[in-house]
Amino acid sequence: MKHCKKGVLLFIFSLVLLATGCSSEEQKSENPPEEPSKKADEQSPYEFTKASAQQIEHIQGIGYPGNDTGLYLSSSDGLKLFKDGSWHETSTHNHDYMGFQAIKDGYIASGHPDKDSDLKDPLGIVKSTDKGASFEDLVFYGESTFPFLSAGYNIGMIYVINQEENTKLGPGVYRSENEGKTWEPVSLKGLEADTLGMIAAHPDDADIMAMSTRSGIFFSRDKGETVELVSEPIMATALAFTDDSLYYAFAKQEKVLLNKIDLETMETSPVEIPFLSYDNPITYIAADYQNSGRISFSTYLKDLYESGDSGENWKILLKNGRIK
């Protein structure tokens, strides 16, 4: 599959894409991209404050950035933070982040700027190391957006599915090992699926990645050059690595399920989760690399669950997207 162009052209915006909660049409700016720089788009003080009662319309990513201790939720109306038993929200810079990825010194994301800012739309790929007060535009600022983006937590690896040609990339799957400075096509030889899906990058090992598809989980130990099916041929909707495992969610026989694969033995075992109806699949999975065993997942109907013991017990943090 040459640069996965065929796969992208055949990409169907089905259950997996709906999970991203895309709320805006993709836009291209006529202005040329700028050089990477720090952006702070408003003069008002930026901080996380206690969240008001609200209905979250879209969950577009979750994660545990290494420069904080809480669980971040990316919504179409800015970042939310669950910390010390309560919800918080940003006072300004309420960007419509997509492809949100927690890393050791902050987060990497794509998407669209706050409607009240004067930033270019779309954001391209940006990085924040100060909890969202500002960001550095890594690449494609004012040019592209990437709902399907993955980043290695402790390394500079980034994977993207590029859906439309831009100044550097044609349609396809690409990786960068230096936070977007240079890019290489990902071959995905062995991928037997008619759609592409979410990508997960291992937090420490740059060679390990995986992709969820409507035909199952495909796994690679050579940066995606070759992949193999490591699950049943099921509709896989989300995935994430811990240090030693790959967690993945899927729908089967009208059930929503969660499994994990031991990366040493490649043995698969089920993870018990609260009951989810078939119309409420898991959309995102996140692992806290500072606290072993702490994982979370969100769902299509905007539920959010967290476990502190690798899935033995779960606590619900959000129901139907409602912060009370």
BELMOUR-V737675 format. One line per field, one symbol per residue. burial: 1 if it has 16 or more other ideal C-beta (glycine too) atoms within 10 Angstrom, else 0. A space follows every 10 residues. Layout:
# BELMOUR-V737675
burial=???
This chain:
# BELMOUR-V737675
burial=1011001100 1000111011 1100000000 0010010010 1100010100 1000010111 1111110101 1111111111 1100001111 0111111111 1110011111 1111001011 1111111110 1111111111 1111111111 1111101111 1110010010 1111111011 0010111100 1010111111 1110100111 1111111111 0011101011 1001111111 1100111111 1000011111 1010000000 1010010001 1111111110 0001111111 0111111101 1001001100 1010
